[in-house]
Amino acid sequence: MRKYLSFFRLRLVTGLQYRTAALAGMATQFFWGFMEIMVFHAFYEADPSAYPMTMQATTSYVWLQQALLAFFGAWMFEGEIFDLIKNGNLAYELCRPVHIYDMWFARSVALRLSRAFLRCIPILVVAVFLPEGYGLGLPASFSAFLWFLLSLVLGLLVMVSLNMMIFVVCVFAISGDGIRIMFCSIVEVLSGQIIPLPFFPERVQRILEWNPFASTGNVPFRIYSGNLSGTEMVRAILIQIFWLVLLNVLGRLLAAKGEKRAVVQGG
C-alpha cells in the first residue's frame, strides 16, 4: 500500500504545479457555465413548470459540473500512461515490483484531485455569491450534503475505473487514439455532461440511469440540488457501488491478462 501512496503523492504534487493552466481552465469554465445557464433561462422563461428540475437546481447542477470538471471530465486521462503504452516504455512498468493496475489507478486519482483542487474552490466561491437563479444554491439539506460527499467520492472512483478500462484495452491495441475519442463522445452524452439526465424522456432516463457513465457526476450533482432523494437516491448510490466493484474486477482481470500478452513496440 505504501508504494501506491507514494505514486499517488508524487502525481498529486506534480499536478499542483500547473497553476497557469488552472487559471486558463477556470476562465473557460466560467464562460461555459454562464453560457449554459443563459440557455436554460431562455427555456425556463417560456414555461418553468415544464421541466423536471427547478431553475435553481439546474444552475447548481451546472456550477458543480464546472467546478468539478476535473473529477468527471471524460477527456481527463493520464497522458503519460498512453505514452508508455505507445512508445514501448511499458516494458519498464512491467519490471517494477508493483501491480500496474493499482499504480495507474493511484496516479489517475491523484491527477484528477490535483486539477480539481486548483479550480473548484474559486469557481464555487464566485458561484455562491451570484444572484439567485444564476448562482450555486445551498444543498437541499445537511443530510443531502453528506450523501452528496459520499456519492462524489464514489463517482470519482467510478470515473477512474472507466479510465482504467480504456488504459487496459489500449495495452492490447497499442494505439488508443480511436478508443479514447469514442469513449469521450459516449461519456459526454450518457453521463449528463451535455444535458442533465432528468431532461431526457422518462423512459430513456430510466434506461440511462443504469449505465456506468450515469454513476459519475450525474448522481452527486442531483443529490446536492435535491433532484434525487429518498429511495431513488439510495438506489442511485447502490448502482454506483455496483459499477465500481464490477469495473474494478473486470479491469484487474484484463490487466492481468494484458501483462502476459503485452506487445512492446520495436521488439
C-alpha positions as CSV (number, residue, x, y, z in Angstrom):
1,M,0.0,0.0,0.0
2,R,2.8,2.4,0.8
3,K,4.2,2.1,-2.7
4,Y,0.9,3.1,-4.3
5,L,0.5,6.0,-1.8
6,S,4.0,7.2,-2.9
7,F,2.9,7.1,-6.6
8,F,-0.3,9.0,-5.5
9,R,1.6,11.7,-3.6
10,L,4.2,12.2,-6.4
11,R,1.5,12.6,-9.0
12,L,-0.6,14.9,-6.8
13,V,2.4,17.2,-6.1
14,T,3.3,17.3,-9.8
15,G,-0.2,18.2,-10.8
16,L,-0.4,21.0,-8.3
17,Q,2.4,22.8,-10.1
18,Y,0.3,23.7,-13.2
19,R,-1.3,26.9,-11.8
20,T,-1.3,28.9,-15.0
21,A,-3.2,26.1,-16.8
22,A,-5.6,26.1,-13.9
23,L,-6.3,29.8,-14.3
24,A,-6.9,29.3,-18.0
25,G,-9.2,26.4,-17.3
26,M,-11.2,28.4,-14.8
27,A,-11.8,31.2,-17.3
28,T,-13.1,28.7,-19.8
29,Q,-15.3,27.0,-17.2
30,F,-16.8,30.3,-16.0
31,F,-17.6,31.2,-19.6
32,W,-19.1,27.8,-20.4
33,G,-21.1,27.8,-17.1
34,F,-22.7,31.2,-17.8
35,M,-23.5,30.2,-21.4
36,E,-25.3,27.0,-20.2
37,I,-27.2,28.9,-17.6
38,M,-28.3,31.6,-20.1
39,V,-29.6,28.9,-22.4
40,F,-31.6,27.2,-19.6
41,H,-33.0,30.6,-18.6
42,A,-34.3,31.1,-22.1
43,F,-36.2,27.8,-21.9
44,Y,-37.5,28.3,-18.4
45,E,-38.9,31.7,-19.0
46,A,-41.3,30.2,-21.5
47,D,-42.8,27.6,-19.1
48,P,-40.9,26.9,-15.8
49,S,-43.3,24.1,-14.9
50,A,-42.5,22.1,-18.0
51,Y,-39.1,20.9,-16.7
52,P,-38.1,18.2,-14.2
53,M,-35.7,20.4,-12.2
54,T,-36.2,23.9,-10.8
55,M,-34.1,26.7,-12.3
56,Q,-32.1,26.9,-9.0
57,A,-31.4,23.2,-9.0
58,T,-30.3,23.4,-12.6
59,T,-27.9,26.3,-12.0
60,S,-26.5,24.4,-9.0
61,Y,-26.0,21.4,-11.2
62,V,-24.2,23.4,-13.9
63,W,-21.8,25.1,-11.4
64,L,-21.0,21.9,-9.6
65,Q,-20.3,20.3,-13.0
66,Q,-18.0,23.2,-13.9
67,A,-16.2,23.3,-10.6
68,L,-15.6,19.5,-10.5
69,L,-14.9,19.1,-14.2
70,A,-11.5,17.6,-13.4
71,F,-13.3,14.9,-11.4
72,F,-15.6,13.8,-14.2
73,G,-14.2,15.1,-17.5
74,A,-14.1,12.1,-19.8
75,W,-11.0,13.5,-21.5
76,M,-9.0,13.9,-18.2
77,F,-6.7,10.9,-18.9
78,E,-3.2,10.4,-17.5
79,G,-1.4,11.1,-20.8
80,E,1.9,9.7,-19.7
81,I,0.2,6.2,-19.4
82,F,-0.8,6.3,-23.1
83,D,2.7,7.4,-24.0
84,L,4.2,4.4,-22.1
85,I,1.9,2.0,-24.0
86,K,2.6,3.6,-27.4
87,N,6.4,4.1,-27.3
88,G,7.2,0.8,-25.6
89,N,8.2,2.1,-22.2
90,L,5.5,-0.2,-20.8
91,A,8.3,-2.7,-20.6
92,Y,9.8,-0.7,-17.7
93,E,6.5,-0.6,-15.9
94,L,6.3,-4.4,-16.1
95,C,9.6,-4.6,-14.4
96,R,8.5,-2.7,-11.4
97,P,7.6,-4.8,-8.2
98,V,4.1,-3.4,-8.3
99,H,0.7,-4.2,-9.8
100,I,0.3,-2.0,-12.9
101,Y,-3.5,-1.6,-12.3
102,D,-3.1,-0.3,-8.8
103,M,-0.2,2.0,-9.7
104,W,-2.1,3.5,-12.7
105,F,-5.3,3.8,-10.6
106,A,-3.4,5.8,-7.9
107,R,-1.9,8.1,-10.4
108,S,-5.2,8.7,-12.2
109,V,-7.0,9.6,-8.9
110,A,-4.1,12.0,-8.0
111,L,-4.2,13.7,-11.4
112,R,-7.9,14.4,-11.1
113,L,-7.6,15.6,-7.5
114,S,-4.7,17.9,-8.2
115,R,-6.6,19.6,-11.0
116,A,-9.8,19.9,-9.1
117,F,-8.0,21.4,-6.1
118,L,-6.7,24.3,-8.2
119,R,-10.0,25.1,-9.8
120,C,-13.0,24.1,-7.8
121,I,-12.8,26.4,-4.8
122,P,-12.5,29.7,-6.7
123,I,-15.4,28.7,-9.0
124,L,-17.6,27.6,-6.1
125,V,-16.9,30.8,-4.1
126,V,-17.8,33.0,-7.0
127,A,-20.9,30.9,-7.9
128,V,-22.2,31.2,-4.3
129,F,-22.4,35.0,-4.5
130,L,-24.1,35.2,-7.8
131,P,-27.8,36.3,-7.8
132,E,-30.5,33.7,-7.1
133,G,-31.3,31.7,-10.2
134,Y,-27.8,32.3,-11.6
135,G,-25.6,31.0,-8.8
136,L,-24.9,28.0,-6.7
137,G,-27.6,27.3,-4.2
138,L,-27.2,25.7,-0.8
139,P,-27.7,21.9,-0.6
140,A,-31.2,20.6,-0.1
141,S,-30.4,19.7,3.5
142,F,-27.4,18.8,5.7
143,S,-28.1,15.1,5.2
144,A,-28.3,15.6,1.5
145,F,-24.9,17.3,1.7
146,L,-23.4,14.3,3.5
147,W,-24.9,11.9,0.9
148,F,-23.5,14.2,-1.8
149,L,-20.0,13.9,-0.4
150,L,-20.3,10.1,-0.3
151,S,-21.7,10.0,-3.9
152,L,-19.0,12.4,-5.0
153,V,-16.2,10.0,-3.9
154,L,-17.9,7.0,-5.4
155,G,-18.5,8.9,-8.7
156,L,-14.8,9.9,-8.8
157,L,-13.7,6.3,-8.3
158,V,-16.2,5.0,-11.0
159,M,-14.8,7.6,-13.4
160,V,-11.2,6.5,-12.7
161,S,-12.3,2.8,-13.1
162,L,-13.7,3.7,-16.5
163,N,-10.4,5.3,-17.4
164,M,-8.6,2.2,-16.3
165,M,-10.7,0.1,-18.6
166,I,-9.5,2.3,-21.5
167,F,-5.9,2.0,-20.4
168,V,-6.0,-1.7,-20.2
169,V,-7.8,-2.1,-23.6
170,C,-5.0,0.1,-25.1
171,V,-2.4,-2.4,-23.9
172,F,-3.9,-4.8,-26.4
173,A,-4.5,-2.2,-29.1
174,I,-1.2,-0.3,-28.6
175,S,-2.6,3.0,-30.1
176,G,-5.6,4.2,-28.1
177,D,-6.5,7.4,-30.0
178,G,-9.7,6.0,-31.6
179,I,-10.8,4.3,-28.4
180,R,-10.2,7.4,-26.4
181,I,-12.2,9.7,-28.8
182,M,-15.1,7.3,-29.0
183,F,-15.1,6.9,-25.2
184,C,-15.2,10.7,-24.6
185,S,-18.1,11.2,-27.0
186,I,-20.2,8.4,-25.4
187,V,-19.5,9.6,-21.9
188,E,-20.4,13.2,-22.5
189,V,-23.9,12.2,-23.8
190,L,-24.7,9.3,-21.4
191,S,-23.4,10.9,-18.2
192,G,-25.4,14.1,-18.4
193,Q,-22.4,16.4,-19.1
194,I,-24.2,18.0,-22.1
195,I,-27.8,17.7,-21.0
196,P,-28.7,16.6,-17.4
197,L,-30.3,13.2,-17.5
198,P,-33.6,14.4,-15.9
199,F,-34.2,16.4,-19.1
200,F,-34.3,13.2,-21.2
201,P,-37.7,11.5,-21.8
202,E,-38.7,9.4,-18.8
203,R,-38.3,6.0,-20.5
204,V,-34.9,6.9,-21.9
205,Q,-33.9,8.4,-18.5
206,R,-34.8,5.1,-16.7
207,I,-32.5,3.2,-19.0
208,L,-29.6,5.7,-18.9
209,E,-29.6,5.7,-15.1
210,W,-28.3,2.1,-15.2
211,N,-25.3,2.8,-17.4
212,P,-21.9,3.2,-15.7
213,F,-21.4,6.7,-17.1
214,A,-24.5,8.0,-15.2
215,S,-22.9,6.8,-12.0
216,T,-20.2,9.5,-12.2
217,G,-21.2,13.2,-11.8
218,N,-24.9,12.8,-12.5
219,V,-25.7,11.3,-9.1
220,P,-23.8,13.6,-6.7
221,F,-24.9,16.8,-8.6
222,R,-28.6,15.8,-8.4
223,I,-28.4,14.8,-4.8
224,Y,-26.9,18.2,-3.9
225,S,-29.7,20.1,-5.8
226,G,-32.4,18.0,-4.2
227,N,-33.5,16.3,-7.5
228,L,-32.5,12.9,-6.1
229,S,-33.7,12.0,-2.6
230,G,-35.2,9.1,-0.6
231,T,-35.3,5.7,-2.1
232,E,-34.2,7.0,-5.5
233,M,-31.1,8.5,-4.1
234,V,-30.2,5.2,-2.2
235,R,-30.8,3.2,-5.4
236,A,-28.5,5.6,-7.4
237,I,-25.7,5.2,-4.8
238,L,-26.1,1.4,-4.8
239,I,-25.8,1.5,-8.6
240,Q,-22.6,3.5,-8.2
241,I,-21.2,0.9,-5.8
242,F,-22.2,-1.9,-8.2
243,W,-20.4,-0.4,-11.1
244,L,-17.3,0.5,-9.0
245,V,-17.0,-3.2,-8.0
246,L,-17.7,-4.6,-11.4
247,L,-15.4,-2.3,-13.3
248,N,-12.5,-2.9,-10.9
249,V,-13.0,-6.7,-11.1
250,L,-13.1,-6.7,-14.9
251,G,-10.2,-4.2,-15.1
252,R,-8.0,-6.3,-12.9
253,L,-8.7,-9.4,-14.9
254,L,-8.0,-7.7,-18.2
255,A,-4.8,-6.1,-16.7
256,A,-3.5,-9.5,-15.5
257,K,-4.1,-10.9,-19.0
258,G,-2.6,-7.8,-20.6
259,E,0.6,-8.1,-18.6
260,K,1.2,-11.6,-20.0
261,R,0.3,-10.7,-23.6
262,A,1.5,-7.1,-23.9
263,V,3.3,-6.3,-27.2
264,V,6.1,-3.8,-26.9
265,Q,6.9,-1.6,-29.9
266,G,10.2,-2.4,-31.5
267,G,10.8,-5.9,-30.2
